[in-house]
Amino acid sequence: MKVVIVGAGSVGSSIARELLAHKHEILLIDEKPEVIGRSGLRGAHWLVGDACELSTLQDAKLEDADVVVSATGDDKVNLVVSLLAKTEFGVGRTVGRVNNPKNDWMFDDSWGVDVAVNTPQLMTALVEEAVEIGDLVRLLTLQTGVSSLVEFTVPHDSHVIGLTVGDVQWPEDSTLVAILRDQAPITPSRDDVLDGGDELFFVTTIAAEDELRSLLAPESPPEDQHPVTSDQHGHASQPASDDGFDG
């Protein structure tokens, strides 16, 4: 896969290093020639220039790229590069780094961004995923804010324990894509039995998240159903009514 990364700072270089380790073809674009020497990246191709200039992107042969990653520290640059990559070069997938969370709303398909990476949001999701059991946690927003990757850790008293994946009527716009059990990933089948502590990963539309959350939420008794208690003689009784009268 050919990946063009705009911005060879700490973020861009780290992305390039990981992708190179996975044998992808990497081209980095940066205005500062000195970043080439200090990056320590071996096997990457380089282009010195302003990525907001159409001529620079033409020199990079952006039309041949499978993915363009805009990873600079300037949100304006990341938006412009994503837009040019989509509209002028027809790049199939663009990833844009969001530096200021206030600008997150702009990183969508109107600016040519397929996936927006907001570091504070991602870190928050990872923190919640580590501590939240029994609630749905959004890990990542996909495809211009329409879909998301969410996680649910099954509590040990959950009503879904013992059910098979095929027994559960999942929301129409939600798909169970993986189960993590005892640190081992499982590809779900209809016959897999859900167990306490399972981490369930779904790709779902954001609109369907609430329906999925309701489905997985712990079952509770109706509000008008009072618990039954016993008196000192062992006879069952109901609590007194709210108006203060017993009968």
Short mmCIF file of the C-alpha atoms (twelve columns), coordinates in Angstrom:
data_MODEL
# 
_entry.id   MODEL 
# 
loop_
_atom_site.group_PDB 
_atom_site.id 
_atom_site.type_symbol 
_atom_site.label_atom_id 
_atom_site.label_alt_id 
_atom_site.label_comp_id 
_atom_site.label_asym_id 
_atom_site.label_seq_id 
_atom_site.Cartn_x 
_atom_site.Cartn_y 
_atom_site.Cartn_z 
_atom_site.pdbx_PDB_model_num 
ATOM 1   C CA . MET A 1   0.000   0.000   0.000  1 
ATOM 2   C CA . LYS A 2   1.294   3.451   -0.894 1 
ATOM 3   C CA . VAL A 3   0.786   6.024   1.852  1 
ATOM 4   C CA . VAL A 4   1.599   9.726   1.600  1 
ATOM 5   C CA . ILE A 5   2.128   11.455  4.941  1 
ATOM 6   C CA . VAL A 6   2.089   15.251  5.070  1 
ATOM 7   C CA . GLY A 7   4.021   16.554  8.057  1 
ATOM 8   C CA . ALA A 8   7.176   14.798  9.267  1 
ATOM 9   C CA . GLY A 9   7.068   15.976  12.870 1 
ATOM 10  C CA . SER A 10  6.822   13.604  15.809 1 
ATOM 11  C CA . VAL A 11  3.334   12.423  14.849 1 
ATOM 12  C CA . GLY A 12  3.991   11.982  11.130 1 
ATOM 13  C CA . SER A 13  7.336   10.272  11.743 1 
ATOM 14  C CA . SER A 14  5.805   7.863   14.255 1 
ATOM 15  C CA . ILE A 15  3.068   6.918   11.792 1 
ATOM 16  C CA . ALA A 16  5.653   6.418   9.052  1 
ATOM 17  C CA . ARG A 17  7.814   4.226   11.298 1 
ATOM 18  C CA . GLU A 18  4.907   1.922   12.108 1 
ATOM 19  C CA . LEU A 19  3.807   1.667   8.475  1 
ATOM 20  C CA . LEU A 20  7.343   0.977   7.271  1 
ATOM 21  C CA . ALA A 21  7.559   -1.862  9.788  1 
ATOM 22  C CA . HIS A 22  4.486   -3.324  8.087  1 
ATOM 23  C CA . LYS A 23  6.200   -3.122  4.675  1 
ATOM 24  C CA . HIS A 24  4.141   -0.265  3.226  1 
ATOM 25  C CA . GLU A 25  5.532   2.247   0.740  1 
ATOM 26  C CA . ILE A 26  5.829   5.643   2.440  1 
ATOM 27  C CA . LEU A 27  6.320   9.151   1.056  1 
ATOM 28  C CA . LEU A 28  6.705   12.009  3.533  1 
ATOM 29  C CA . ILE A 29  6.137   15.640  2.545  1 
ATOM 30  C CA . ASP A 30  7.486   18.469  4.678  1 
ATOM 31  C CA . GLU A 31  8.583   22.058  4.118  1 
ATOM 32  C CA . LYS A 32  11.713  21.688  6.253  1 
ATOM 33  C CA . PRO A 33  14.568  19.720  4.668  1 
ATOM 34  C CA . GLU A 34  16.299  19.290  8.035  1 
ATOM 35  C CA . VAL A 35  13.610  16.868  9.226  1 
ATOM 36  C CA . ILE A 36  14.912  14.249  6.797  1 
ATOM 37  C CA . GLY A 37  18.191  13.783  8.636  1 
ATOM 38  C CA . ARG A 38  16.814  13.836  12.155 1 
ATOM 39  C CA . SER A 39  13.862  11.559  11.508 1 
ATOM 40  C CA . GLY A 40  15.959  8.386   11.493 1 
ATOM 41  C CA . LEU A 41  13.518  6.791   9.049  1 
ATOM 42  C CA . ARG A 42  15.019  4.235   6.707  1 
ATOM 43  C CA . GLY A 43  13.252  3.163   3.571  1 
ATOM 44  C CA . ALA A 44  10.942  6.169   3.342  1 
ATOM 45  C CA . HIS A 45  10.791  8.502   0.340  1 
ATOM 46  C CA . TRP A 46  10.884  12.268  0.884  1 
ATOM 47  C CA . LEU A 47  9.605   15.366  -0.837 1 
ATOM 48  C CA . VAL A 48  10.448  18.845  0.425  1 
ATOM 49  C CA . GLY A 49  7.717   21.360  -0.327 1 
ATOM 50  C CA . ASP A 50  4.464   23.026  0.678  1 
ATOM 51  C CA . ALA A 51  1.712   20.395  0.587  1 
ATOM 52  C CA . CYS A 52  -0.922  23.108  0.205  1 
ATOM 53  C CA . GLU A 53  0.529   23.872  -3.228 1 
ATOM 54  C CA . LEU A 54  -1.018  21.829  -6.021 1 
ATOM 55  C CA . SER A 55  2.366   21.527  -7.761 1 
ATOM 56  C CA . THR A 56  3.880   19.803  -4.714 1 
ATOM 57  C CA . LEU A 57  1.096   17.239  -4.647 1 
ATOM 58  C CA . GLN A 58  1.510   16.697  -8.375 1 
ATOM 59  C CA . ASP A 59  5.222   16.029  -7.825 1 
ATOM 60  C CA . ALA A 60  4.219   13.523  -5.159 1 
ATOM 61  C CA . LYS A 61  1.998   11.728  -7.721 1 
ATOM 62  C CA . LEU A 62  -0.835  11.786  -5.243 1 
ATOM 63  C CA . GLU A 63  -3.147  10.075  -7.717 1 
ATOM 64  C CA . ASP A 64  -1.177  6.863   -7.128 1 
ATOM 65  C CA . ALA A 65  -1.603  6.966   -3.342 1 
ATOM 66  C CA . ASP A 66  -3.928  4.574   -1.551 1 
ATOM 67  C CA . VAL A 67  -4.069  6.723   1.577  1 
ATOM 68  C CA . VAL A 68  -3.121  10.316  2.381  1 
ATOM 69  C CA . VAL A 69  -2.453  11.198  6.013  1 
ATOM 70  C CA . SER A 70  -2.460  14.891  6.971  1 
ATOM 71  C CA . ALA A 71  -0.480  14.925  10.204 1 
ATOM 72  C CA . THR A 72  0.810   18.469  10.553 1 
ATOM 73  C CA . GLY A 73  0.329   20.624  13.631 1 
ATOM 74  C CA . ASP A 74  -1.844  23.065  11.670 1 
ATOM 75  C CA . ASP A 75  -5.521  22.177  11.225 1 
ATOM 76  C CA . LYS A 76  -5.867  24.516  8.243  1 
ATOM 77  C CA . VAL A 77  -3.108  22.670  6.388  1 
ATOM 78  C CA . ASN A 78  -4.608  19.277  7.237  1 
ATOM 79  C CA . LEU A 79  -8.000  20.330  5.895  1 
ATOM 80  C CA . VAL A 80  -6.628  21.822  2.680  1 
ATOM 81  C CA . VAL A 81  -4.475  18.765  1.956  1 
ATOM 82  C CA . SER A 82  -7.402  16.398  2.556  1 
ATOM 83  C CA . LEU A 83  -9.665  18.435  0.290  1 
ATOM 84  C CA . LEU A 84  -7.092  18.584  -2.520 1 
ATOM 85  C CA . ALA A 85  -6.362  14.870  -2.184 1 
ATOM 86  C CA . LYS A 86  -10.034 14.049  -2.671 1 
ATOM 87  C CA . THR A 87  -11.148 16.600  -5.229 1 
ATOM 88  C CA . GLU A 88  -8.040  16.946  -7.398 1 
ATOM 89  C CA . PHE A 89  -6.464  13.494  -7.160 1 
ATOM 90  C CA . GLY A 90  -9.317  11.156  -6.248 1 
ATOM 91  C CA . VAL A 91  -7.483  9.539   -3.336 1 
ATOM 92  C CA . GLY A 92  -9.544  6.679   -1.926 1 
ATOM 93  C CA . ARG A 93  -8.921  7.320   1.759  1 
ATOM 94  C CA . THR A 94  -7.819  10.371  3.719  1 
ATOM 95  C CA . VAL A 95  -6.945  10.624  7.389  1 
ATOM 96  C CA . GLY A 96  -6.792  14.043  9.055  1 
ATOM 97  C CA . ARG A 97  -5.175  14.949  12.367 1 
ATOM 98  C CA . VAL A 98  -7.263  17.286  14.534 1 
ATOM 99  C CA . ASN A 99  -5.040  19.480  16.714 1 
ATOM 100 C CA . ASN A 100 -7.663  21.766  18.230 1 
ATOM 101 C CA . PRO A 101 -10.791 19.907  19.434 1 
ATOM 102 C CA . LYS A 102 -12.855 23.013  18.580 1 
ATOM 103 C CA . ASN A 103 -12.144 22.308  14.900 1 
ATOM 104 C CA . ASP A 104 -13.350 18.720  15.022 1 
ATOM 105 C CA . TRP A 105 -16.682 19.585  13.376 1 
ATOM 106 C CA . MET A 106 -14.920 20.676  10.176 1 
ATOM 107 C CA . PHE A 107 -13.135 17.368  9.629  1 
ATOM 108 C CA . ASP A 108 -15.806 15.652  7.561  1 
ATOM 109 C CA . ASP A 109 -16.542 14.764  3.944  1 
ATOM 110 C CA . SER A 110 -17.185 18.392  3.008  1 
ATOM 111 C CA . TRP A 111 -13.435 18.909  3.500  1 
ATOM 112 C CA . GLY A 112 -12.512 15.535  2.015  1 
ATOM 113 C CA . VAL A 113 -11.716 13.868  5.351  1 
ATOM 114 C CA . ASP A 114 -12.689 10.200  5.645  1 
ATOM 115 C CA . VAL A 115 -11.327 9.634   9.155  1 
ATOM 116 C CA . ALA A 116 -10.576 12.378  11.680 1 
ATOM 117 C CA . VAL A 117 -8.136  11.521  14.457 1 
ATOM 118 C CA . ASN A 118 -8.749  13.635  17.531 1 
ATOM 119 C CA . THR A 119 -6.092  12.694  20.096 1 
ATOM 120 C CA . PRO A 120 -7.944  13.966  23.221 1 
ATOM 121 C CA . GLN A 121 -11.092 12.079  22.206 1 
ATOM 122 C CA . LEU A 122 -9.104  8.940   21.451 1 
ATOM 123 C CA . MET A 123 -7.318  9.091   24.804 1 
ATOM 124 C CA . THR A 124 -10.635 9.617   26.590 1 
ATOM 125 C CA . ALA A 125 -12.081 6.576   24.826 1 
ATOM 126 C CA . LEU A 126 -9.107  4.436   25.814 1 
ATOM 127 C CA . VAL A 127 -9.422  5.536   29.450 1 
ATOM 128 C CA . GLU A 128 -13.152 4.767   29.464 1 
ATOM 129 C CA . GLU A 129 -12.595 1.432   27.730 1 
ATOM 130 C CA . ALA A 130 -10.149 0.468   30.470 1 
ATOM 131 C CA . VAL A 131 -12.489 1.240   33.367 1 
ATOM 132 C CA . GLU A 132 -16.070 1.092   32.094 1 
ATOM 133 C CA . ILE A 133 -17.788 -2.287  32.460 1 
ATOM 134 C CA . GLY A 134 -21.399 -2.605  31.432 1 
ATOM 135 C CA . ASP A 135 -21.533 0.526   29.309 1 
ATOM 136 C CA . LEU A 136 -20.930 1.183   25.634 1 
ATOM 137 C CA . VAL A 137 -17.686 3.043   24.869 1 
ATOM 138 C CA . ARG A 138 -17.036 4.701   21.511 1 
ATOM 139 C CA . LEU A 139 -13.437 4.033   20.485 1 
ATOM 140 C CA . LEU A 140 -13.324 5.633   17.057 1 
ATOM 141 C CA . THR A 141 -15.548 7.545   14.663 1 
ATOM 142 C CA . LEU A 142 -15.416 6.208   11.110 1 
ATOM 143 C CA . GLN A 143 -16.448 7.437   7.681  1 
ATOM 144 C CA . THR A 144 -17.110 11.107  8.248  1 
ATOM 145 C CA . GLY A 145 -19.032 10.714  11.465 1 
ATOM 146 C CA . VAL A 146 -21.673 8.272   10.195 1 
ATOM 147 C CA . SER A 147 -20.332 5.081   11.803 1 
ATOM 148 C CA . SER A 148 -18.238 4.235   14.830 1 
ATOM 149 C CA . LEU A 149 -16.266 1.442   16.452 1 
ATOM 150 C CA . VAL A 150 -17.617 0.784   19.952 1 
ATOM 151 C CA . GLU A 151 -16.741 -1.600  22.767 1 
ATOM 152 C CA . PHE A 152 -18.836 -3.234  25.484 1 
ATOM 153 C CA . THR A 153 -17.404 -5.280  28.352 1 
ATOM 154 C CA . VAL A 154 -19.976 -7.839  29.517 1 
ATOM 155 C CA . PRO A 155 -20.539 -7.617  33.314 1 
ATOM 156 C CA . HIS A 156 -20.492 -10.921 35.204 1 
ATOM 157 C CA . ASP A 157 -24.164 -10.471 36.110 1 
ATOM 158 C CA . SER A 158 -25.296 -9.513  32.608 1 
ATOM 159 C CA . HIS A 159 -28.515 -10.909 31.179 1 
ATOM 160 C CA . VAL A 160 -26.734 -11.795 27.911 1 
ATOM 161 C CA . ILE A 161 -24.424 -14.349 29.582 1 
ATOM 162 C CA . GLY A 162 -25.206 -17.829 28.296 1 
ATOM 163 C CA . LEU A 163 -26.844 -16.567 25.108 1 
ATOM 164 C CA . THR A 164 -25.285 -17.351 21.774 1 
ATOM 165 C CA . VAL A 165 -24.465 -14.562 19.340 1 
ATOM 166 C CA . GLY A 166 -27.315 -15.849 17.154 1 
ATOM 167 C CA . ASP A 167 -29.794 -15.655 20.056 1 
ATOM 168 C CA . VAL A 168 -29.421 -11.891 20.396 1 
ATOM 169 C CA . GLN A 169 -31.466 -9.606  18.156 1 
ATOM 170 C CA . TRP A 170 -28.757 -7.046  17.426 1 
ATOM 171 C CA . PRO A 171 -29.863 -3.647  16.075 1 
ATOM 172 C CA . GLU A 172 -30.116 -3.583  12.297 1 
ATOM 173 C CA . ASP A 173 -27.304 -1.040  11.885 1 
ATOM 174 C CA . SER A 174 -24.882 -2.698  14.334 1 
ATOM 175 C CA . THR A 175 -22.501 -5.554  13.547 1 
ATOM 176 C CA . LEU A 176 -20.528 -7.570  16.100 1 
ATOM 177 C CA . VAL A 177 -17.080 -7.800  14.510 1 
ATOM 178 C CA . ALA A 178 -14.906 -9.280  17.287 1 
ATOM 179 C CA . ILE A 179 -14.934 -10.787 20.761 1 
ATOM 180 C CA . LEU A 180 -11.895 -10.417 23.001 1 
ATOM 181 C CA . ARG A 181 -11.816 -13.214 25.593 1 
ATOM 182 C CA . ASP A 182 -8.882  -13.928 27.893 1 
ATOM 183 C CA . GLN A 183 -6.804  -11.553 25.747 1 
ATOM 184 C CA . ALA A 184 -7.450  -13.686 22.653 1 
ATOM 185 C CA . PRO A 185 -9.492  -12.290 19.730 1 
ATOM 186 C CA . ILE A 186 -12.369 -14.397 18.429 1 
ATOM 187 C CA . THR A 187 -14.178 -13.984 15.118 1 
ATOM 188 C CA . PRO A 188 -17.842 -14.191 16.166 1 
ATOM 189 C CA . SER A 189 -20.105 -16.932 14.855 1 
ATOM 190 C CA . ARG A 190 -23.796 -17.527 15.579 1 
ATOM 191 C CA . ASP A 191 -22.896 -20.400 17.926 1 
ATOM 192 C CA . ASP A 192 -20.430 -18.514 20.151 1 
ATOM 193 C CA . VAL A 193 -21.746 -18.270 23.735 1 
ATOM 194 C CA . LEU A 194 -21.362 -14.891 25.448 1 
ATOM 195 C CA . ASP A 195 -19.624 -14.895 28.826 1 
ATOM 196 C CA . GLY A 196 -18.898 -12.421 31.612 1 
ATOM 197 C CA . GLY A 197 -15.783 -10.357 30.962 1 
ATOM 198 C CA . ASP A 198 -16.054 -10.692 27.188 1 
ATOM 199 C CA . GLU A 199 -15.140 -7.513  25.334 1 
ATOM 200 C CA . LEU A 200 -17.520 -7.078  22.410 1 
ATOM 201 C CA . PHE A 201 -16.525 -4.834  19.510 1 
ATOM 202 C CA . PHE A 202 -19.159 -3.452  17.155 1 
ATOM 203 C CA . VAL A 203 -19.178 -1.359  14.013 1 
ATOM 204 C CA . THR A 204 -22.388 0.632   14.245 1 
ATOM 205 C CA . THR A 205 -24.009 3.764   12.987 1 
ATOM 206 C CA . ILE A 206 -23.869 6.519   15.565 1 
ATOM 207 C CA . ALA A 207 -27.662 6.746   15.391 1 
ATOM 208 C CA . ALA A 208 -27.923 3.072   16.465 1 
ATOM 209 C CA . GLU A 209 -25.580 3.390   19.451 1 
ATOM 210 C CA . ASP A 210 -28.423 4.177   21.886 1 
ATOM 211 C CA . GLU A 211 -30.412 1.152   20.692 1 
ATOM 212 C CA . LEU A 212 -27.343 -1.059  21.164 1 
ATOM 213 C CA . ARG A 213 -26.725 0.444   24.617 1 
ATOM 214 C CA . SER A 214 -30.339 -0.267  25.640 1 
ATOM 215 C CA . LEU A 215 -30.092 -3.848  24.411 1 
ATOM 216 C CA . LEU A 216 -26.950 -4.532  26.437 1 
ATOM 217 C CA . ALA A 217 -27.947 -2.552  29.543 1 
ATOM 218 C CA . PRO A 218 -28.634 -4.505  32.744 1 
ATOM 219 C CA . GLU A 219 -32.259 -5.524  33.133 1 
ATOM 220 C CA . SER A 220 -34.073 -3.873  36.058 1 
ATOM 221 C CA . PRO A 221 -37.517 -4.506  37.605 1 
ATOM 222 C CA . PRO A 222 -40.399 -2.157  36.685 1 
ATOM 223 C CA . GLU A 223 -40.497 1.062   38.724 1 
ATOM 224 C CA . ASP A 224 -43.906 0.290   40.221 1 
ATOM 225 C CA . GLN A 225 -42.802 -3.134  41.471 1 
ATOM 226 C CA . HIS A 226 -41.944 -2.877  45.202 1 
ATOM 227 C CA . PRO A 227 -39.612 -5.385  46.835 1 
ATOM 228 C CA . VAL A 228 -41.247 -7.912  49.138 1 
ATOM 229 C CA . THR A 229 -40.046 -7.900  52.760 1 
ATOM 230 C CA . SER A 230 -40.826 -10.097 55.773 1 
ATOM 231 C CA . ASP A 231 -42.011 -9.055  59.218 1 
ATOM 232 C CA . GLN A 232 -40.697 -10.508 62.459 1 
ATOM 233 C CA . HIS A 233 -43.129 -13.438 62.187 1 
ATOM 234 C CA . GLY A 234 -41.920 -14.340 58.715 1 
ATOM 235 C CA . HIS A 235 -45.035 -13.071 56.925 1 
ATOM 236 C CA . ALA A 236 -44.562 -11.350 53.603 1 
ATOM 237 C CA . SER A 237 -45.589 -7.698  53.493 1 
ATOM 238 C CA . GLN A 238 -45.437 -4.730  51.150 1 
ATOM 239 C CA . PRO A 239 -43.901 -1.387  52.133 1 
ATOM 240 C CA . ALA A 240 -46.262 1.349   53.285 1 
ATOM 241 C CA . SER A 241 -47.793 3.528   50.580 1 
ATOM 242 C CA . ASP A 242 -46.451 6.991   49.948 1 
ATOM 243 C CA . ASP A 243 -49.486 8.714   51.512 1 
ATOM 244 C CA . GLY A 244 -48.565 7.404   54.979 1 
ATOM 245 C CA . PHE A 245 -51.575 5.029   55.320 1 
ATOM 246 C CA . ASP A 246 -51.153 1.286   55.589 1 
ATOM 247 C CA . GLY A 247 -54.410 0.319   54.008 1 
# 
